[in-house]
Amino acid sequence: MLATKKKQTIIKKNRIHETDTGSPEVQVAILSTQISELTKHLKKHKKDNHSRRGLIKMVADRRTQLKYLERKDKTRYNVLVKKMDLN
């Protein structure tokens, strides 16, 4: 779980407009941060299979969001992939 302040800073950095909290860009940024934190946790706790399942679900959700954005607006997708250093 992300702390509220950390999540708010991620939203502010990736939002499209002032009240944006649910655009694909914001969702991918939040998921990417959660994935990186959970990956660090799993390196330390190798047998935590419940968290590993959550990690796999988050990766699948992020992939789904990226596919949606690529299908709807290719330029926004390319900007996001470069910004988040994905692929």
N, C-alpha and C positions, 0 to 999 in steps of 0.2 A: 504494500500500500504506500502511496505517495502522501507525504505531508501536504496539508492544504496550501501552505505558502509556496511550496515547491511546484505544486500543480498550477497555482495561479500564475507563477512566473513563466511556466511553459506555455500556458494559454496566451499570455500577453505577448510572448515572442513569436507565436505562430498564428495568431488570429488574422482574419481577413479584414474584419471591420470591428468597431468598438464593442459591440455586444456579442461577438462570435464566441461560442463555447463548444460547438458541435460539428464544425466543418471537418471534412476528412483530414485536412492538414493538422488541425489541433488533435484529433483523435490518434493519428499516426504518431505525432510527437509524444503524446502521453503514453501510448503503448510502447514506444521505443524506450522511453525512460524506465518504465516498469520492467521491460524485458531485460534491460542492462542491470538493474538492481537485483532482479531475481536470478540472473545468471551468476552474479557475484555470490549470492547466497548459496546457490547449488554447487559452486566450486568448493565451498567450505563444508556443506552438508550433503555429501554425495548420495546418501540413502533416502533423502526426502522426496519420495515418489509422488506425494500429493502436490507439492509445489511444482514438481517437474511437469505434471499433467496441466497445471495452470499455465505454466510457461508455454507449453505446446499450444494451448488454446489461445493465448495472447498472440503468439506468432501467426497463427491461422487468421485471427481477427485483423491483424495488421496487414497481412497479405490480401485479405478480402477488401479492406479499405483502399489499398493501393490499386488493386485491379479496378475497383469502381471509379477511382479518380482518373486512372489511365483511360478508361472507356469514355468518361464524360468530358474531360478536359486535359488533353495531352500536355499542354504547356504548363499548367499548374502541377501536373504529375512530375514533369522533368525538373521543375524548380524545386519541388519538395524532395525528390530523390537526391539532388545535388546538395541541398541544404542539410539534410539529415544524414548524408553520406551512406545511403542504402544501395544495395545491389552490388 
